[in-house]
Every structure is written in structure tokens, then in C-alpha cells.
């Protein structure tokens, strides 16, 4: 395909400046304009030719028959961003305002997701993501995912990148978490060949000269056992000759382009974000924020690598308002490849099947299923059927199915017990990564929270690289009471609806909350239990009083490949190094923040519902609440 002209690139840059001076695209569309409701943002200029290359790859990766099939894009080329490698090597923070204001510029201009074609700049990904409410794609993680899609069993990769990227260990950390060793060129070759080639590409020196500089380090790493060569600098693919090595080559820019197309299409298919009071939406859709840590890409439990969620919602006639929510720690055979897990019981007025074995052995061998109180047995039956049917489990004779519940009997005719094992299997088999439906869905279909409609909610937090770069995700099934707090504001009091309020005399704060915590941090059961306890702090932040009749349970697990527990092994000793206790505090904070926001998302997304016996539960009145929070 012919490269896009520089006139086109300049036109996109001008469009970005123009767009920043008009209302966001979503608002323009609502007001009768023609601008699309979602735009892809490219924050480039680091360097300019690599930015143009990313856009070219996005065009190539977009299935299109005509112009109108392509993705509406805003490109902001900002070559004045200080040199990333120099700032990293000199520990110079002066670059951060450039990057933060760059992503904020695109968000203000109407971008729905941002791609940044510069590997080294992702050292500052956490600061950029924390500065905006829209997803900022993580180029390094997308490249690592691309490698594993190409070769799931890969053991060694060779990395061609800038000295700044190597110094940060961005790729090494991501590959190490997947059990892959990263090879890098010798120090002399790094400076004399790699960095010289990168400088030559930026300066416009002839491609053959730069290609020759890059070829020898690539061949040297292949000779040392690299099964794939990763081009971890956006300039390198502009000159690198893939025929110089006999092993596959993964281009991080191409991986980012594919992720940009995929993510944009996923966002395009999702409901448009809420923009004004009166509409439902997630907590952050209204410009609100809680905590100090940034969320992950989806701000969901599925931000933890490997975690998938499936849901089945049952709404039948006037009386059935219930469902199933399934959480899978990974997509493989969980019985044969168990994950470490722990349970914390904040208040034990509930029915959590499988609890005792998880507490005793510290592992999880089935997915987690949430449903209503009287259908726990059906959830267990579905989990057993699912597990026994998996290839490799032909000789399994004992399954510790883990199923939790809350009582949705106010809106749901719970005595009918409408959930069947087939519904559980449907939820398990439909589980996927990506955005998670919230509010009146799955196991949250009939729940009530703080006197308002509750439901399913989820959120995540991503630690900065200097704190390990781990992710913590939380999913909640909210069905409890107390005095609602939203971002520190006494919302229940302001809305005149809370526990012990005179007009609700006779009502109770009882109920339950199931909390599932996932992390990719290398933790075993002891520290997972400590992590689970902190999720309850998030519940308290929302105003829970842990009432007598509330069943408040937390199940926490780690997806770290190093922590996996094989059902059968030739070794008598478990492998993998666990995170030190001294490193746990940031994870504790992440669990508390994510749990709090997950609860708020369940309330913000839930809608008014009528159910069994004509009873009705109103949604949290956002039009009344939002003015107090702005």
C-alpha cells in the first residue's frame, strides 16, 4: 500500500488543533453535527516518521472497502517532547508535563482511546494514564501479547530497543511475568550499532546503512537462542530487514496498530459514554475520580492478564430477576493448572461453596461463579459439569467448586430457583476479556444496594513500573446497606436515604456483598488473604456498616504464571518466587481503591427495576447526586 502523504499527516495535525477548540465529538453529534462520537487519538512526534508509519499501519490493519470504513483519527505530532532516553538515563522529570499535557490535549479534542508510537515513552505510561479518563494503550504489553499469540510456548526472545527502554526493563518485566527470558545485545553493540542506527533513521540517513547496523545484533541474539526478535523501538522497523534473521520478527508498532484498531472497534460497539446528568454511566464517565492510582485499560477485573468474565441474565415475566456471573482466572484447564487463592470473611452470614478447601490448600481449581442464595447448588453442579468435561480431566473424581451468592429475594422470586446448570455453563463458555457489563446483569440483576438498585460492578488499578507494574482488578456483586458515601461525600444523607432514616423505619441494612479480587502479582495464599482483607476497606469507603445479616466475602487469586500449582508434577517443591511482604502495601491500596470504585460503578450503571410482587427499586438518582460531587 502506498504510504500516506505528508499533506494527509499535516492535515490530521491541523484537525487535532481545530478539534481542541470545539466541543468534543460526542457533544457535536448530539447537537446535530456530523462529527463521530468516538475518535482514535495518536500522540506522536517521537519521532515524526514513526508516527506516520503507525498511521499507515492502522490504515492497513483496518478492514475497509471504502474511505468511510476507516477509523476517524486525530493525530497530535509533538516533536518538542524532550528525548525520552536522555530523560530516563538522567532521571530527569521535566519530560512528564509534555507527555501528560499531550494526552490531555487529545482527550479534550475528543479522542476515545490514545496510541503512542514510542516504546521508551511508555516508561511514563502510568503518569499519562492517570491524567486522562480514556484508555492509553500500552505498546509494550501489546507487543508482548503479539509474541505470545505467535508462539505461545516461546522461552527466549531477542530485543532491539533504545538504551532507555533497556534501562527501564519495560520489556523484560512483561516477558518475565509470562515466563519468557529476554536477550539483549552486548553493551558495545547497543551503543555502536543500535543507538547509532536509531539516530541515523531520525536524521534521514540511507536505509541500507541503518539496516546493516541492526542486522548483526539481531543475528547474534538468534545465535544465542532467541526464538523471536522483537523490534522494540518505533524507528527500528523503518530500516530493519527481516530477512537478515531466520527467526520470526515482531514489530511493536504493528502490534500497537492492531491493538488500536481492535480497541477502537470494541469501544465503538460499546454504549456511548454518559455525558450529562440523567443518563447512566460508569463513575468516571461523569468526570469523577476516586483514589490516586490509575485504572487499567478497561478499568475492570479483566485488566489482569488472563482473567475472563461471562454473565447470563434471567428476566422472565414479572417475578424472575436473577442470573449468573462467572470469573475465570485463566482460559486453560484450571483443575490441572491451579492458581493460588484465599478467602477472607468479613461477616459470615452467607453461603460460599468451596470455602474450606480454598482456606486449607490455598488454591483455586474451578472458576468462581456468583448467583442468588438458593441457586448455589445449581452453580456448583454447573461448575462440576464444566470441570469434568474438560480434556485431561477424565480421571477426576473430586472437584472443589467455588460458588458465592447474595440474596436477591426482594426483586426476584428466589423460591422458584430459576438458575439451572445450563445457565452456569453458558456463562462459563461465554466468558471473555475486555469490557465487563455492569449494573442489572448476571448475578446482580436483582440486587439492592443502600436502598437503591445495585448490581455487578468492576474496577482495576495499575501500579507504576517502579512498584512492580502489577495490576489489581475487582468485581463485586452489591446487595448490602449502610450510609452511602460517594468519593467521600455523604451521598446517603444528601439523598435522604440511608440506614436508620425515619422514613425507612422497618428497613434494614442487611444484605451481602461478594468481592472477587484478581492480581498478576506473584502472591501465594497468605498474602492473597492479606490482599483480600484490604478490599473490605473499599467496601467501608462506600458506607457499608458490615451489618449482622450481611454476608461479606472476598475471594482473591493470583494469575502469575510463576505461582501456578500443577495438579500433577514431577517435582516435590513448588516453583516461583513470591513478592516480599515489604512490597505489599501498594497492592493493598490498589485493592481498596478498586473495590470502592467497583461498588460505585455497580450503582451508577444499575437502572430502576420492578420485580417480584410489584416491588420496585429506584436507581441511584444521578441527576440529584452529581451536583454534590462536582
Secondary structure, DSSP 8 states (H G I E B T S, - for coil): -----HHHHHHHHHHHHHHTTS--HHHHHHTT--S-S--EEEEE-TTHHHHHHHHHHHHHHS--SSGGGS--EEEEE-TTS--HHHHHHTT-GGGHHHHHHHHHHHHHHT-SEEE---TGGGGGHHHHHHH-SSEE--HHHHHHHHHHHH-TT--EEEEE--HHHHHHTHHHHHHHHTT-EEEE--HHHIIIIIIHHHHHHHHT--HHHHHHHHHHHHHHHHHTT-SEEEE-STTGGGT--GGGSSSEEEEHHHHHHHHHHHHHHHHHHS-----STTS---GGGGT---SSSB--SSSSGGGSTT-EEEEEEEEETTTEEEEEEEEES-SS-TTTEEEEEEEEEEEE-S--BTHHHHHHH-EE-S-EEEEEGGGHHHHHHHHHHHHHTSTT-TT------EEEEE--TTTS-GGG----HHHHHHHHHT-BSS----BSSGGGTT-EETTEE--EEEEEEE--GGGT--EEEEEEEEE--B---BTTB-HHHHTT--TT-GGGTT-----EEEEEEEE-S---HHHHHHHHHHHHHHHHHTTB---TT-EEEEEEEE--GGG-EESS-S-SS-------GGG-HHHHHHHHHHHHHHHHHHHHH---EE-GGG-EE----HHHHHHHH-
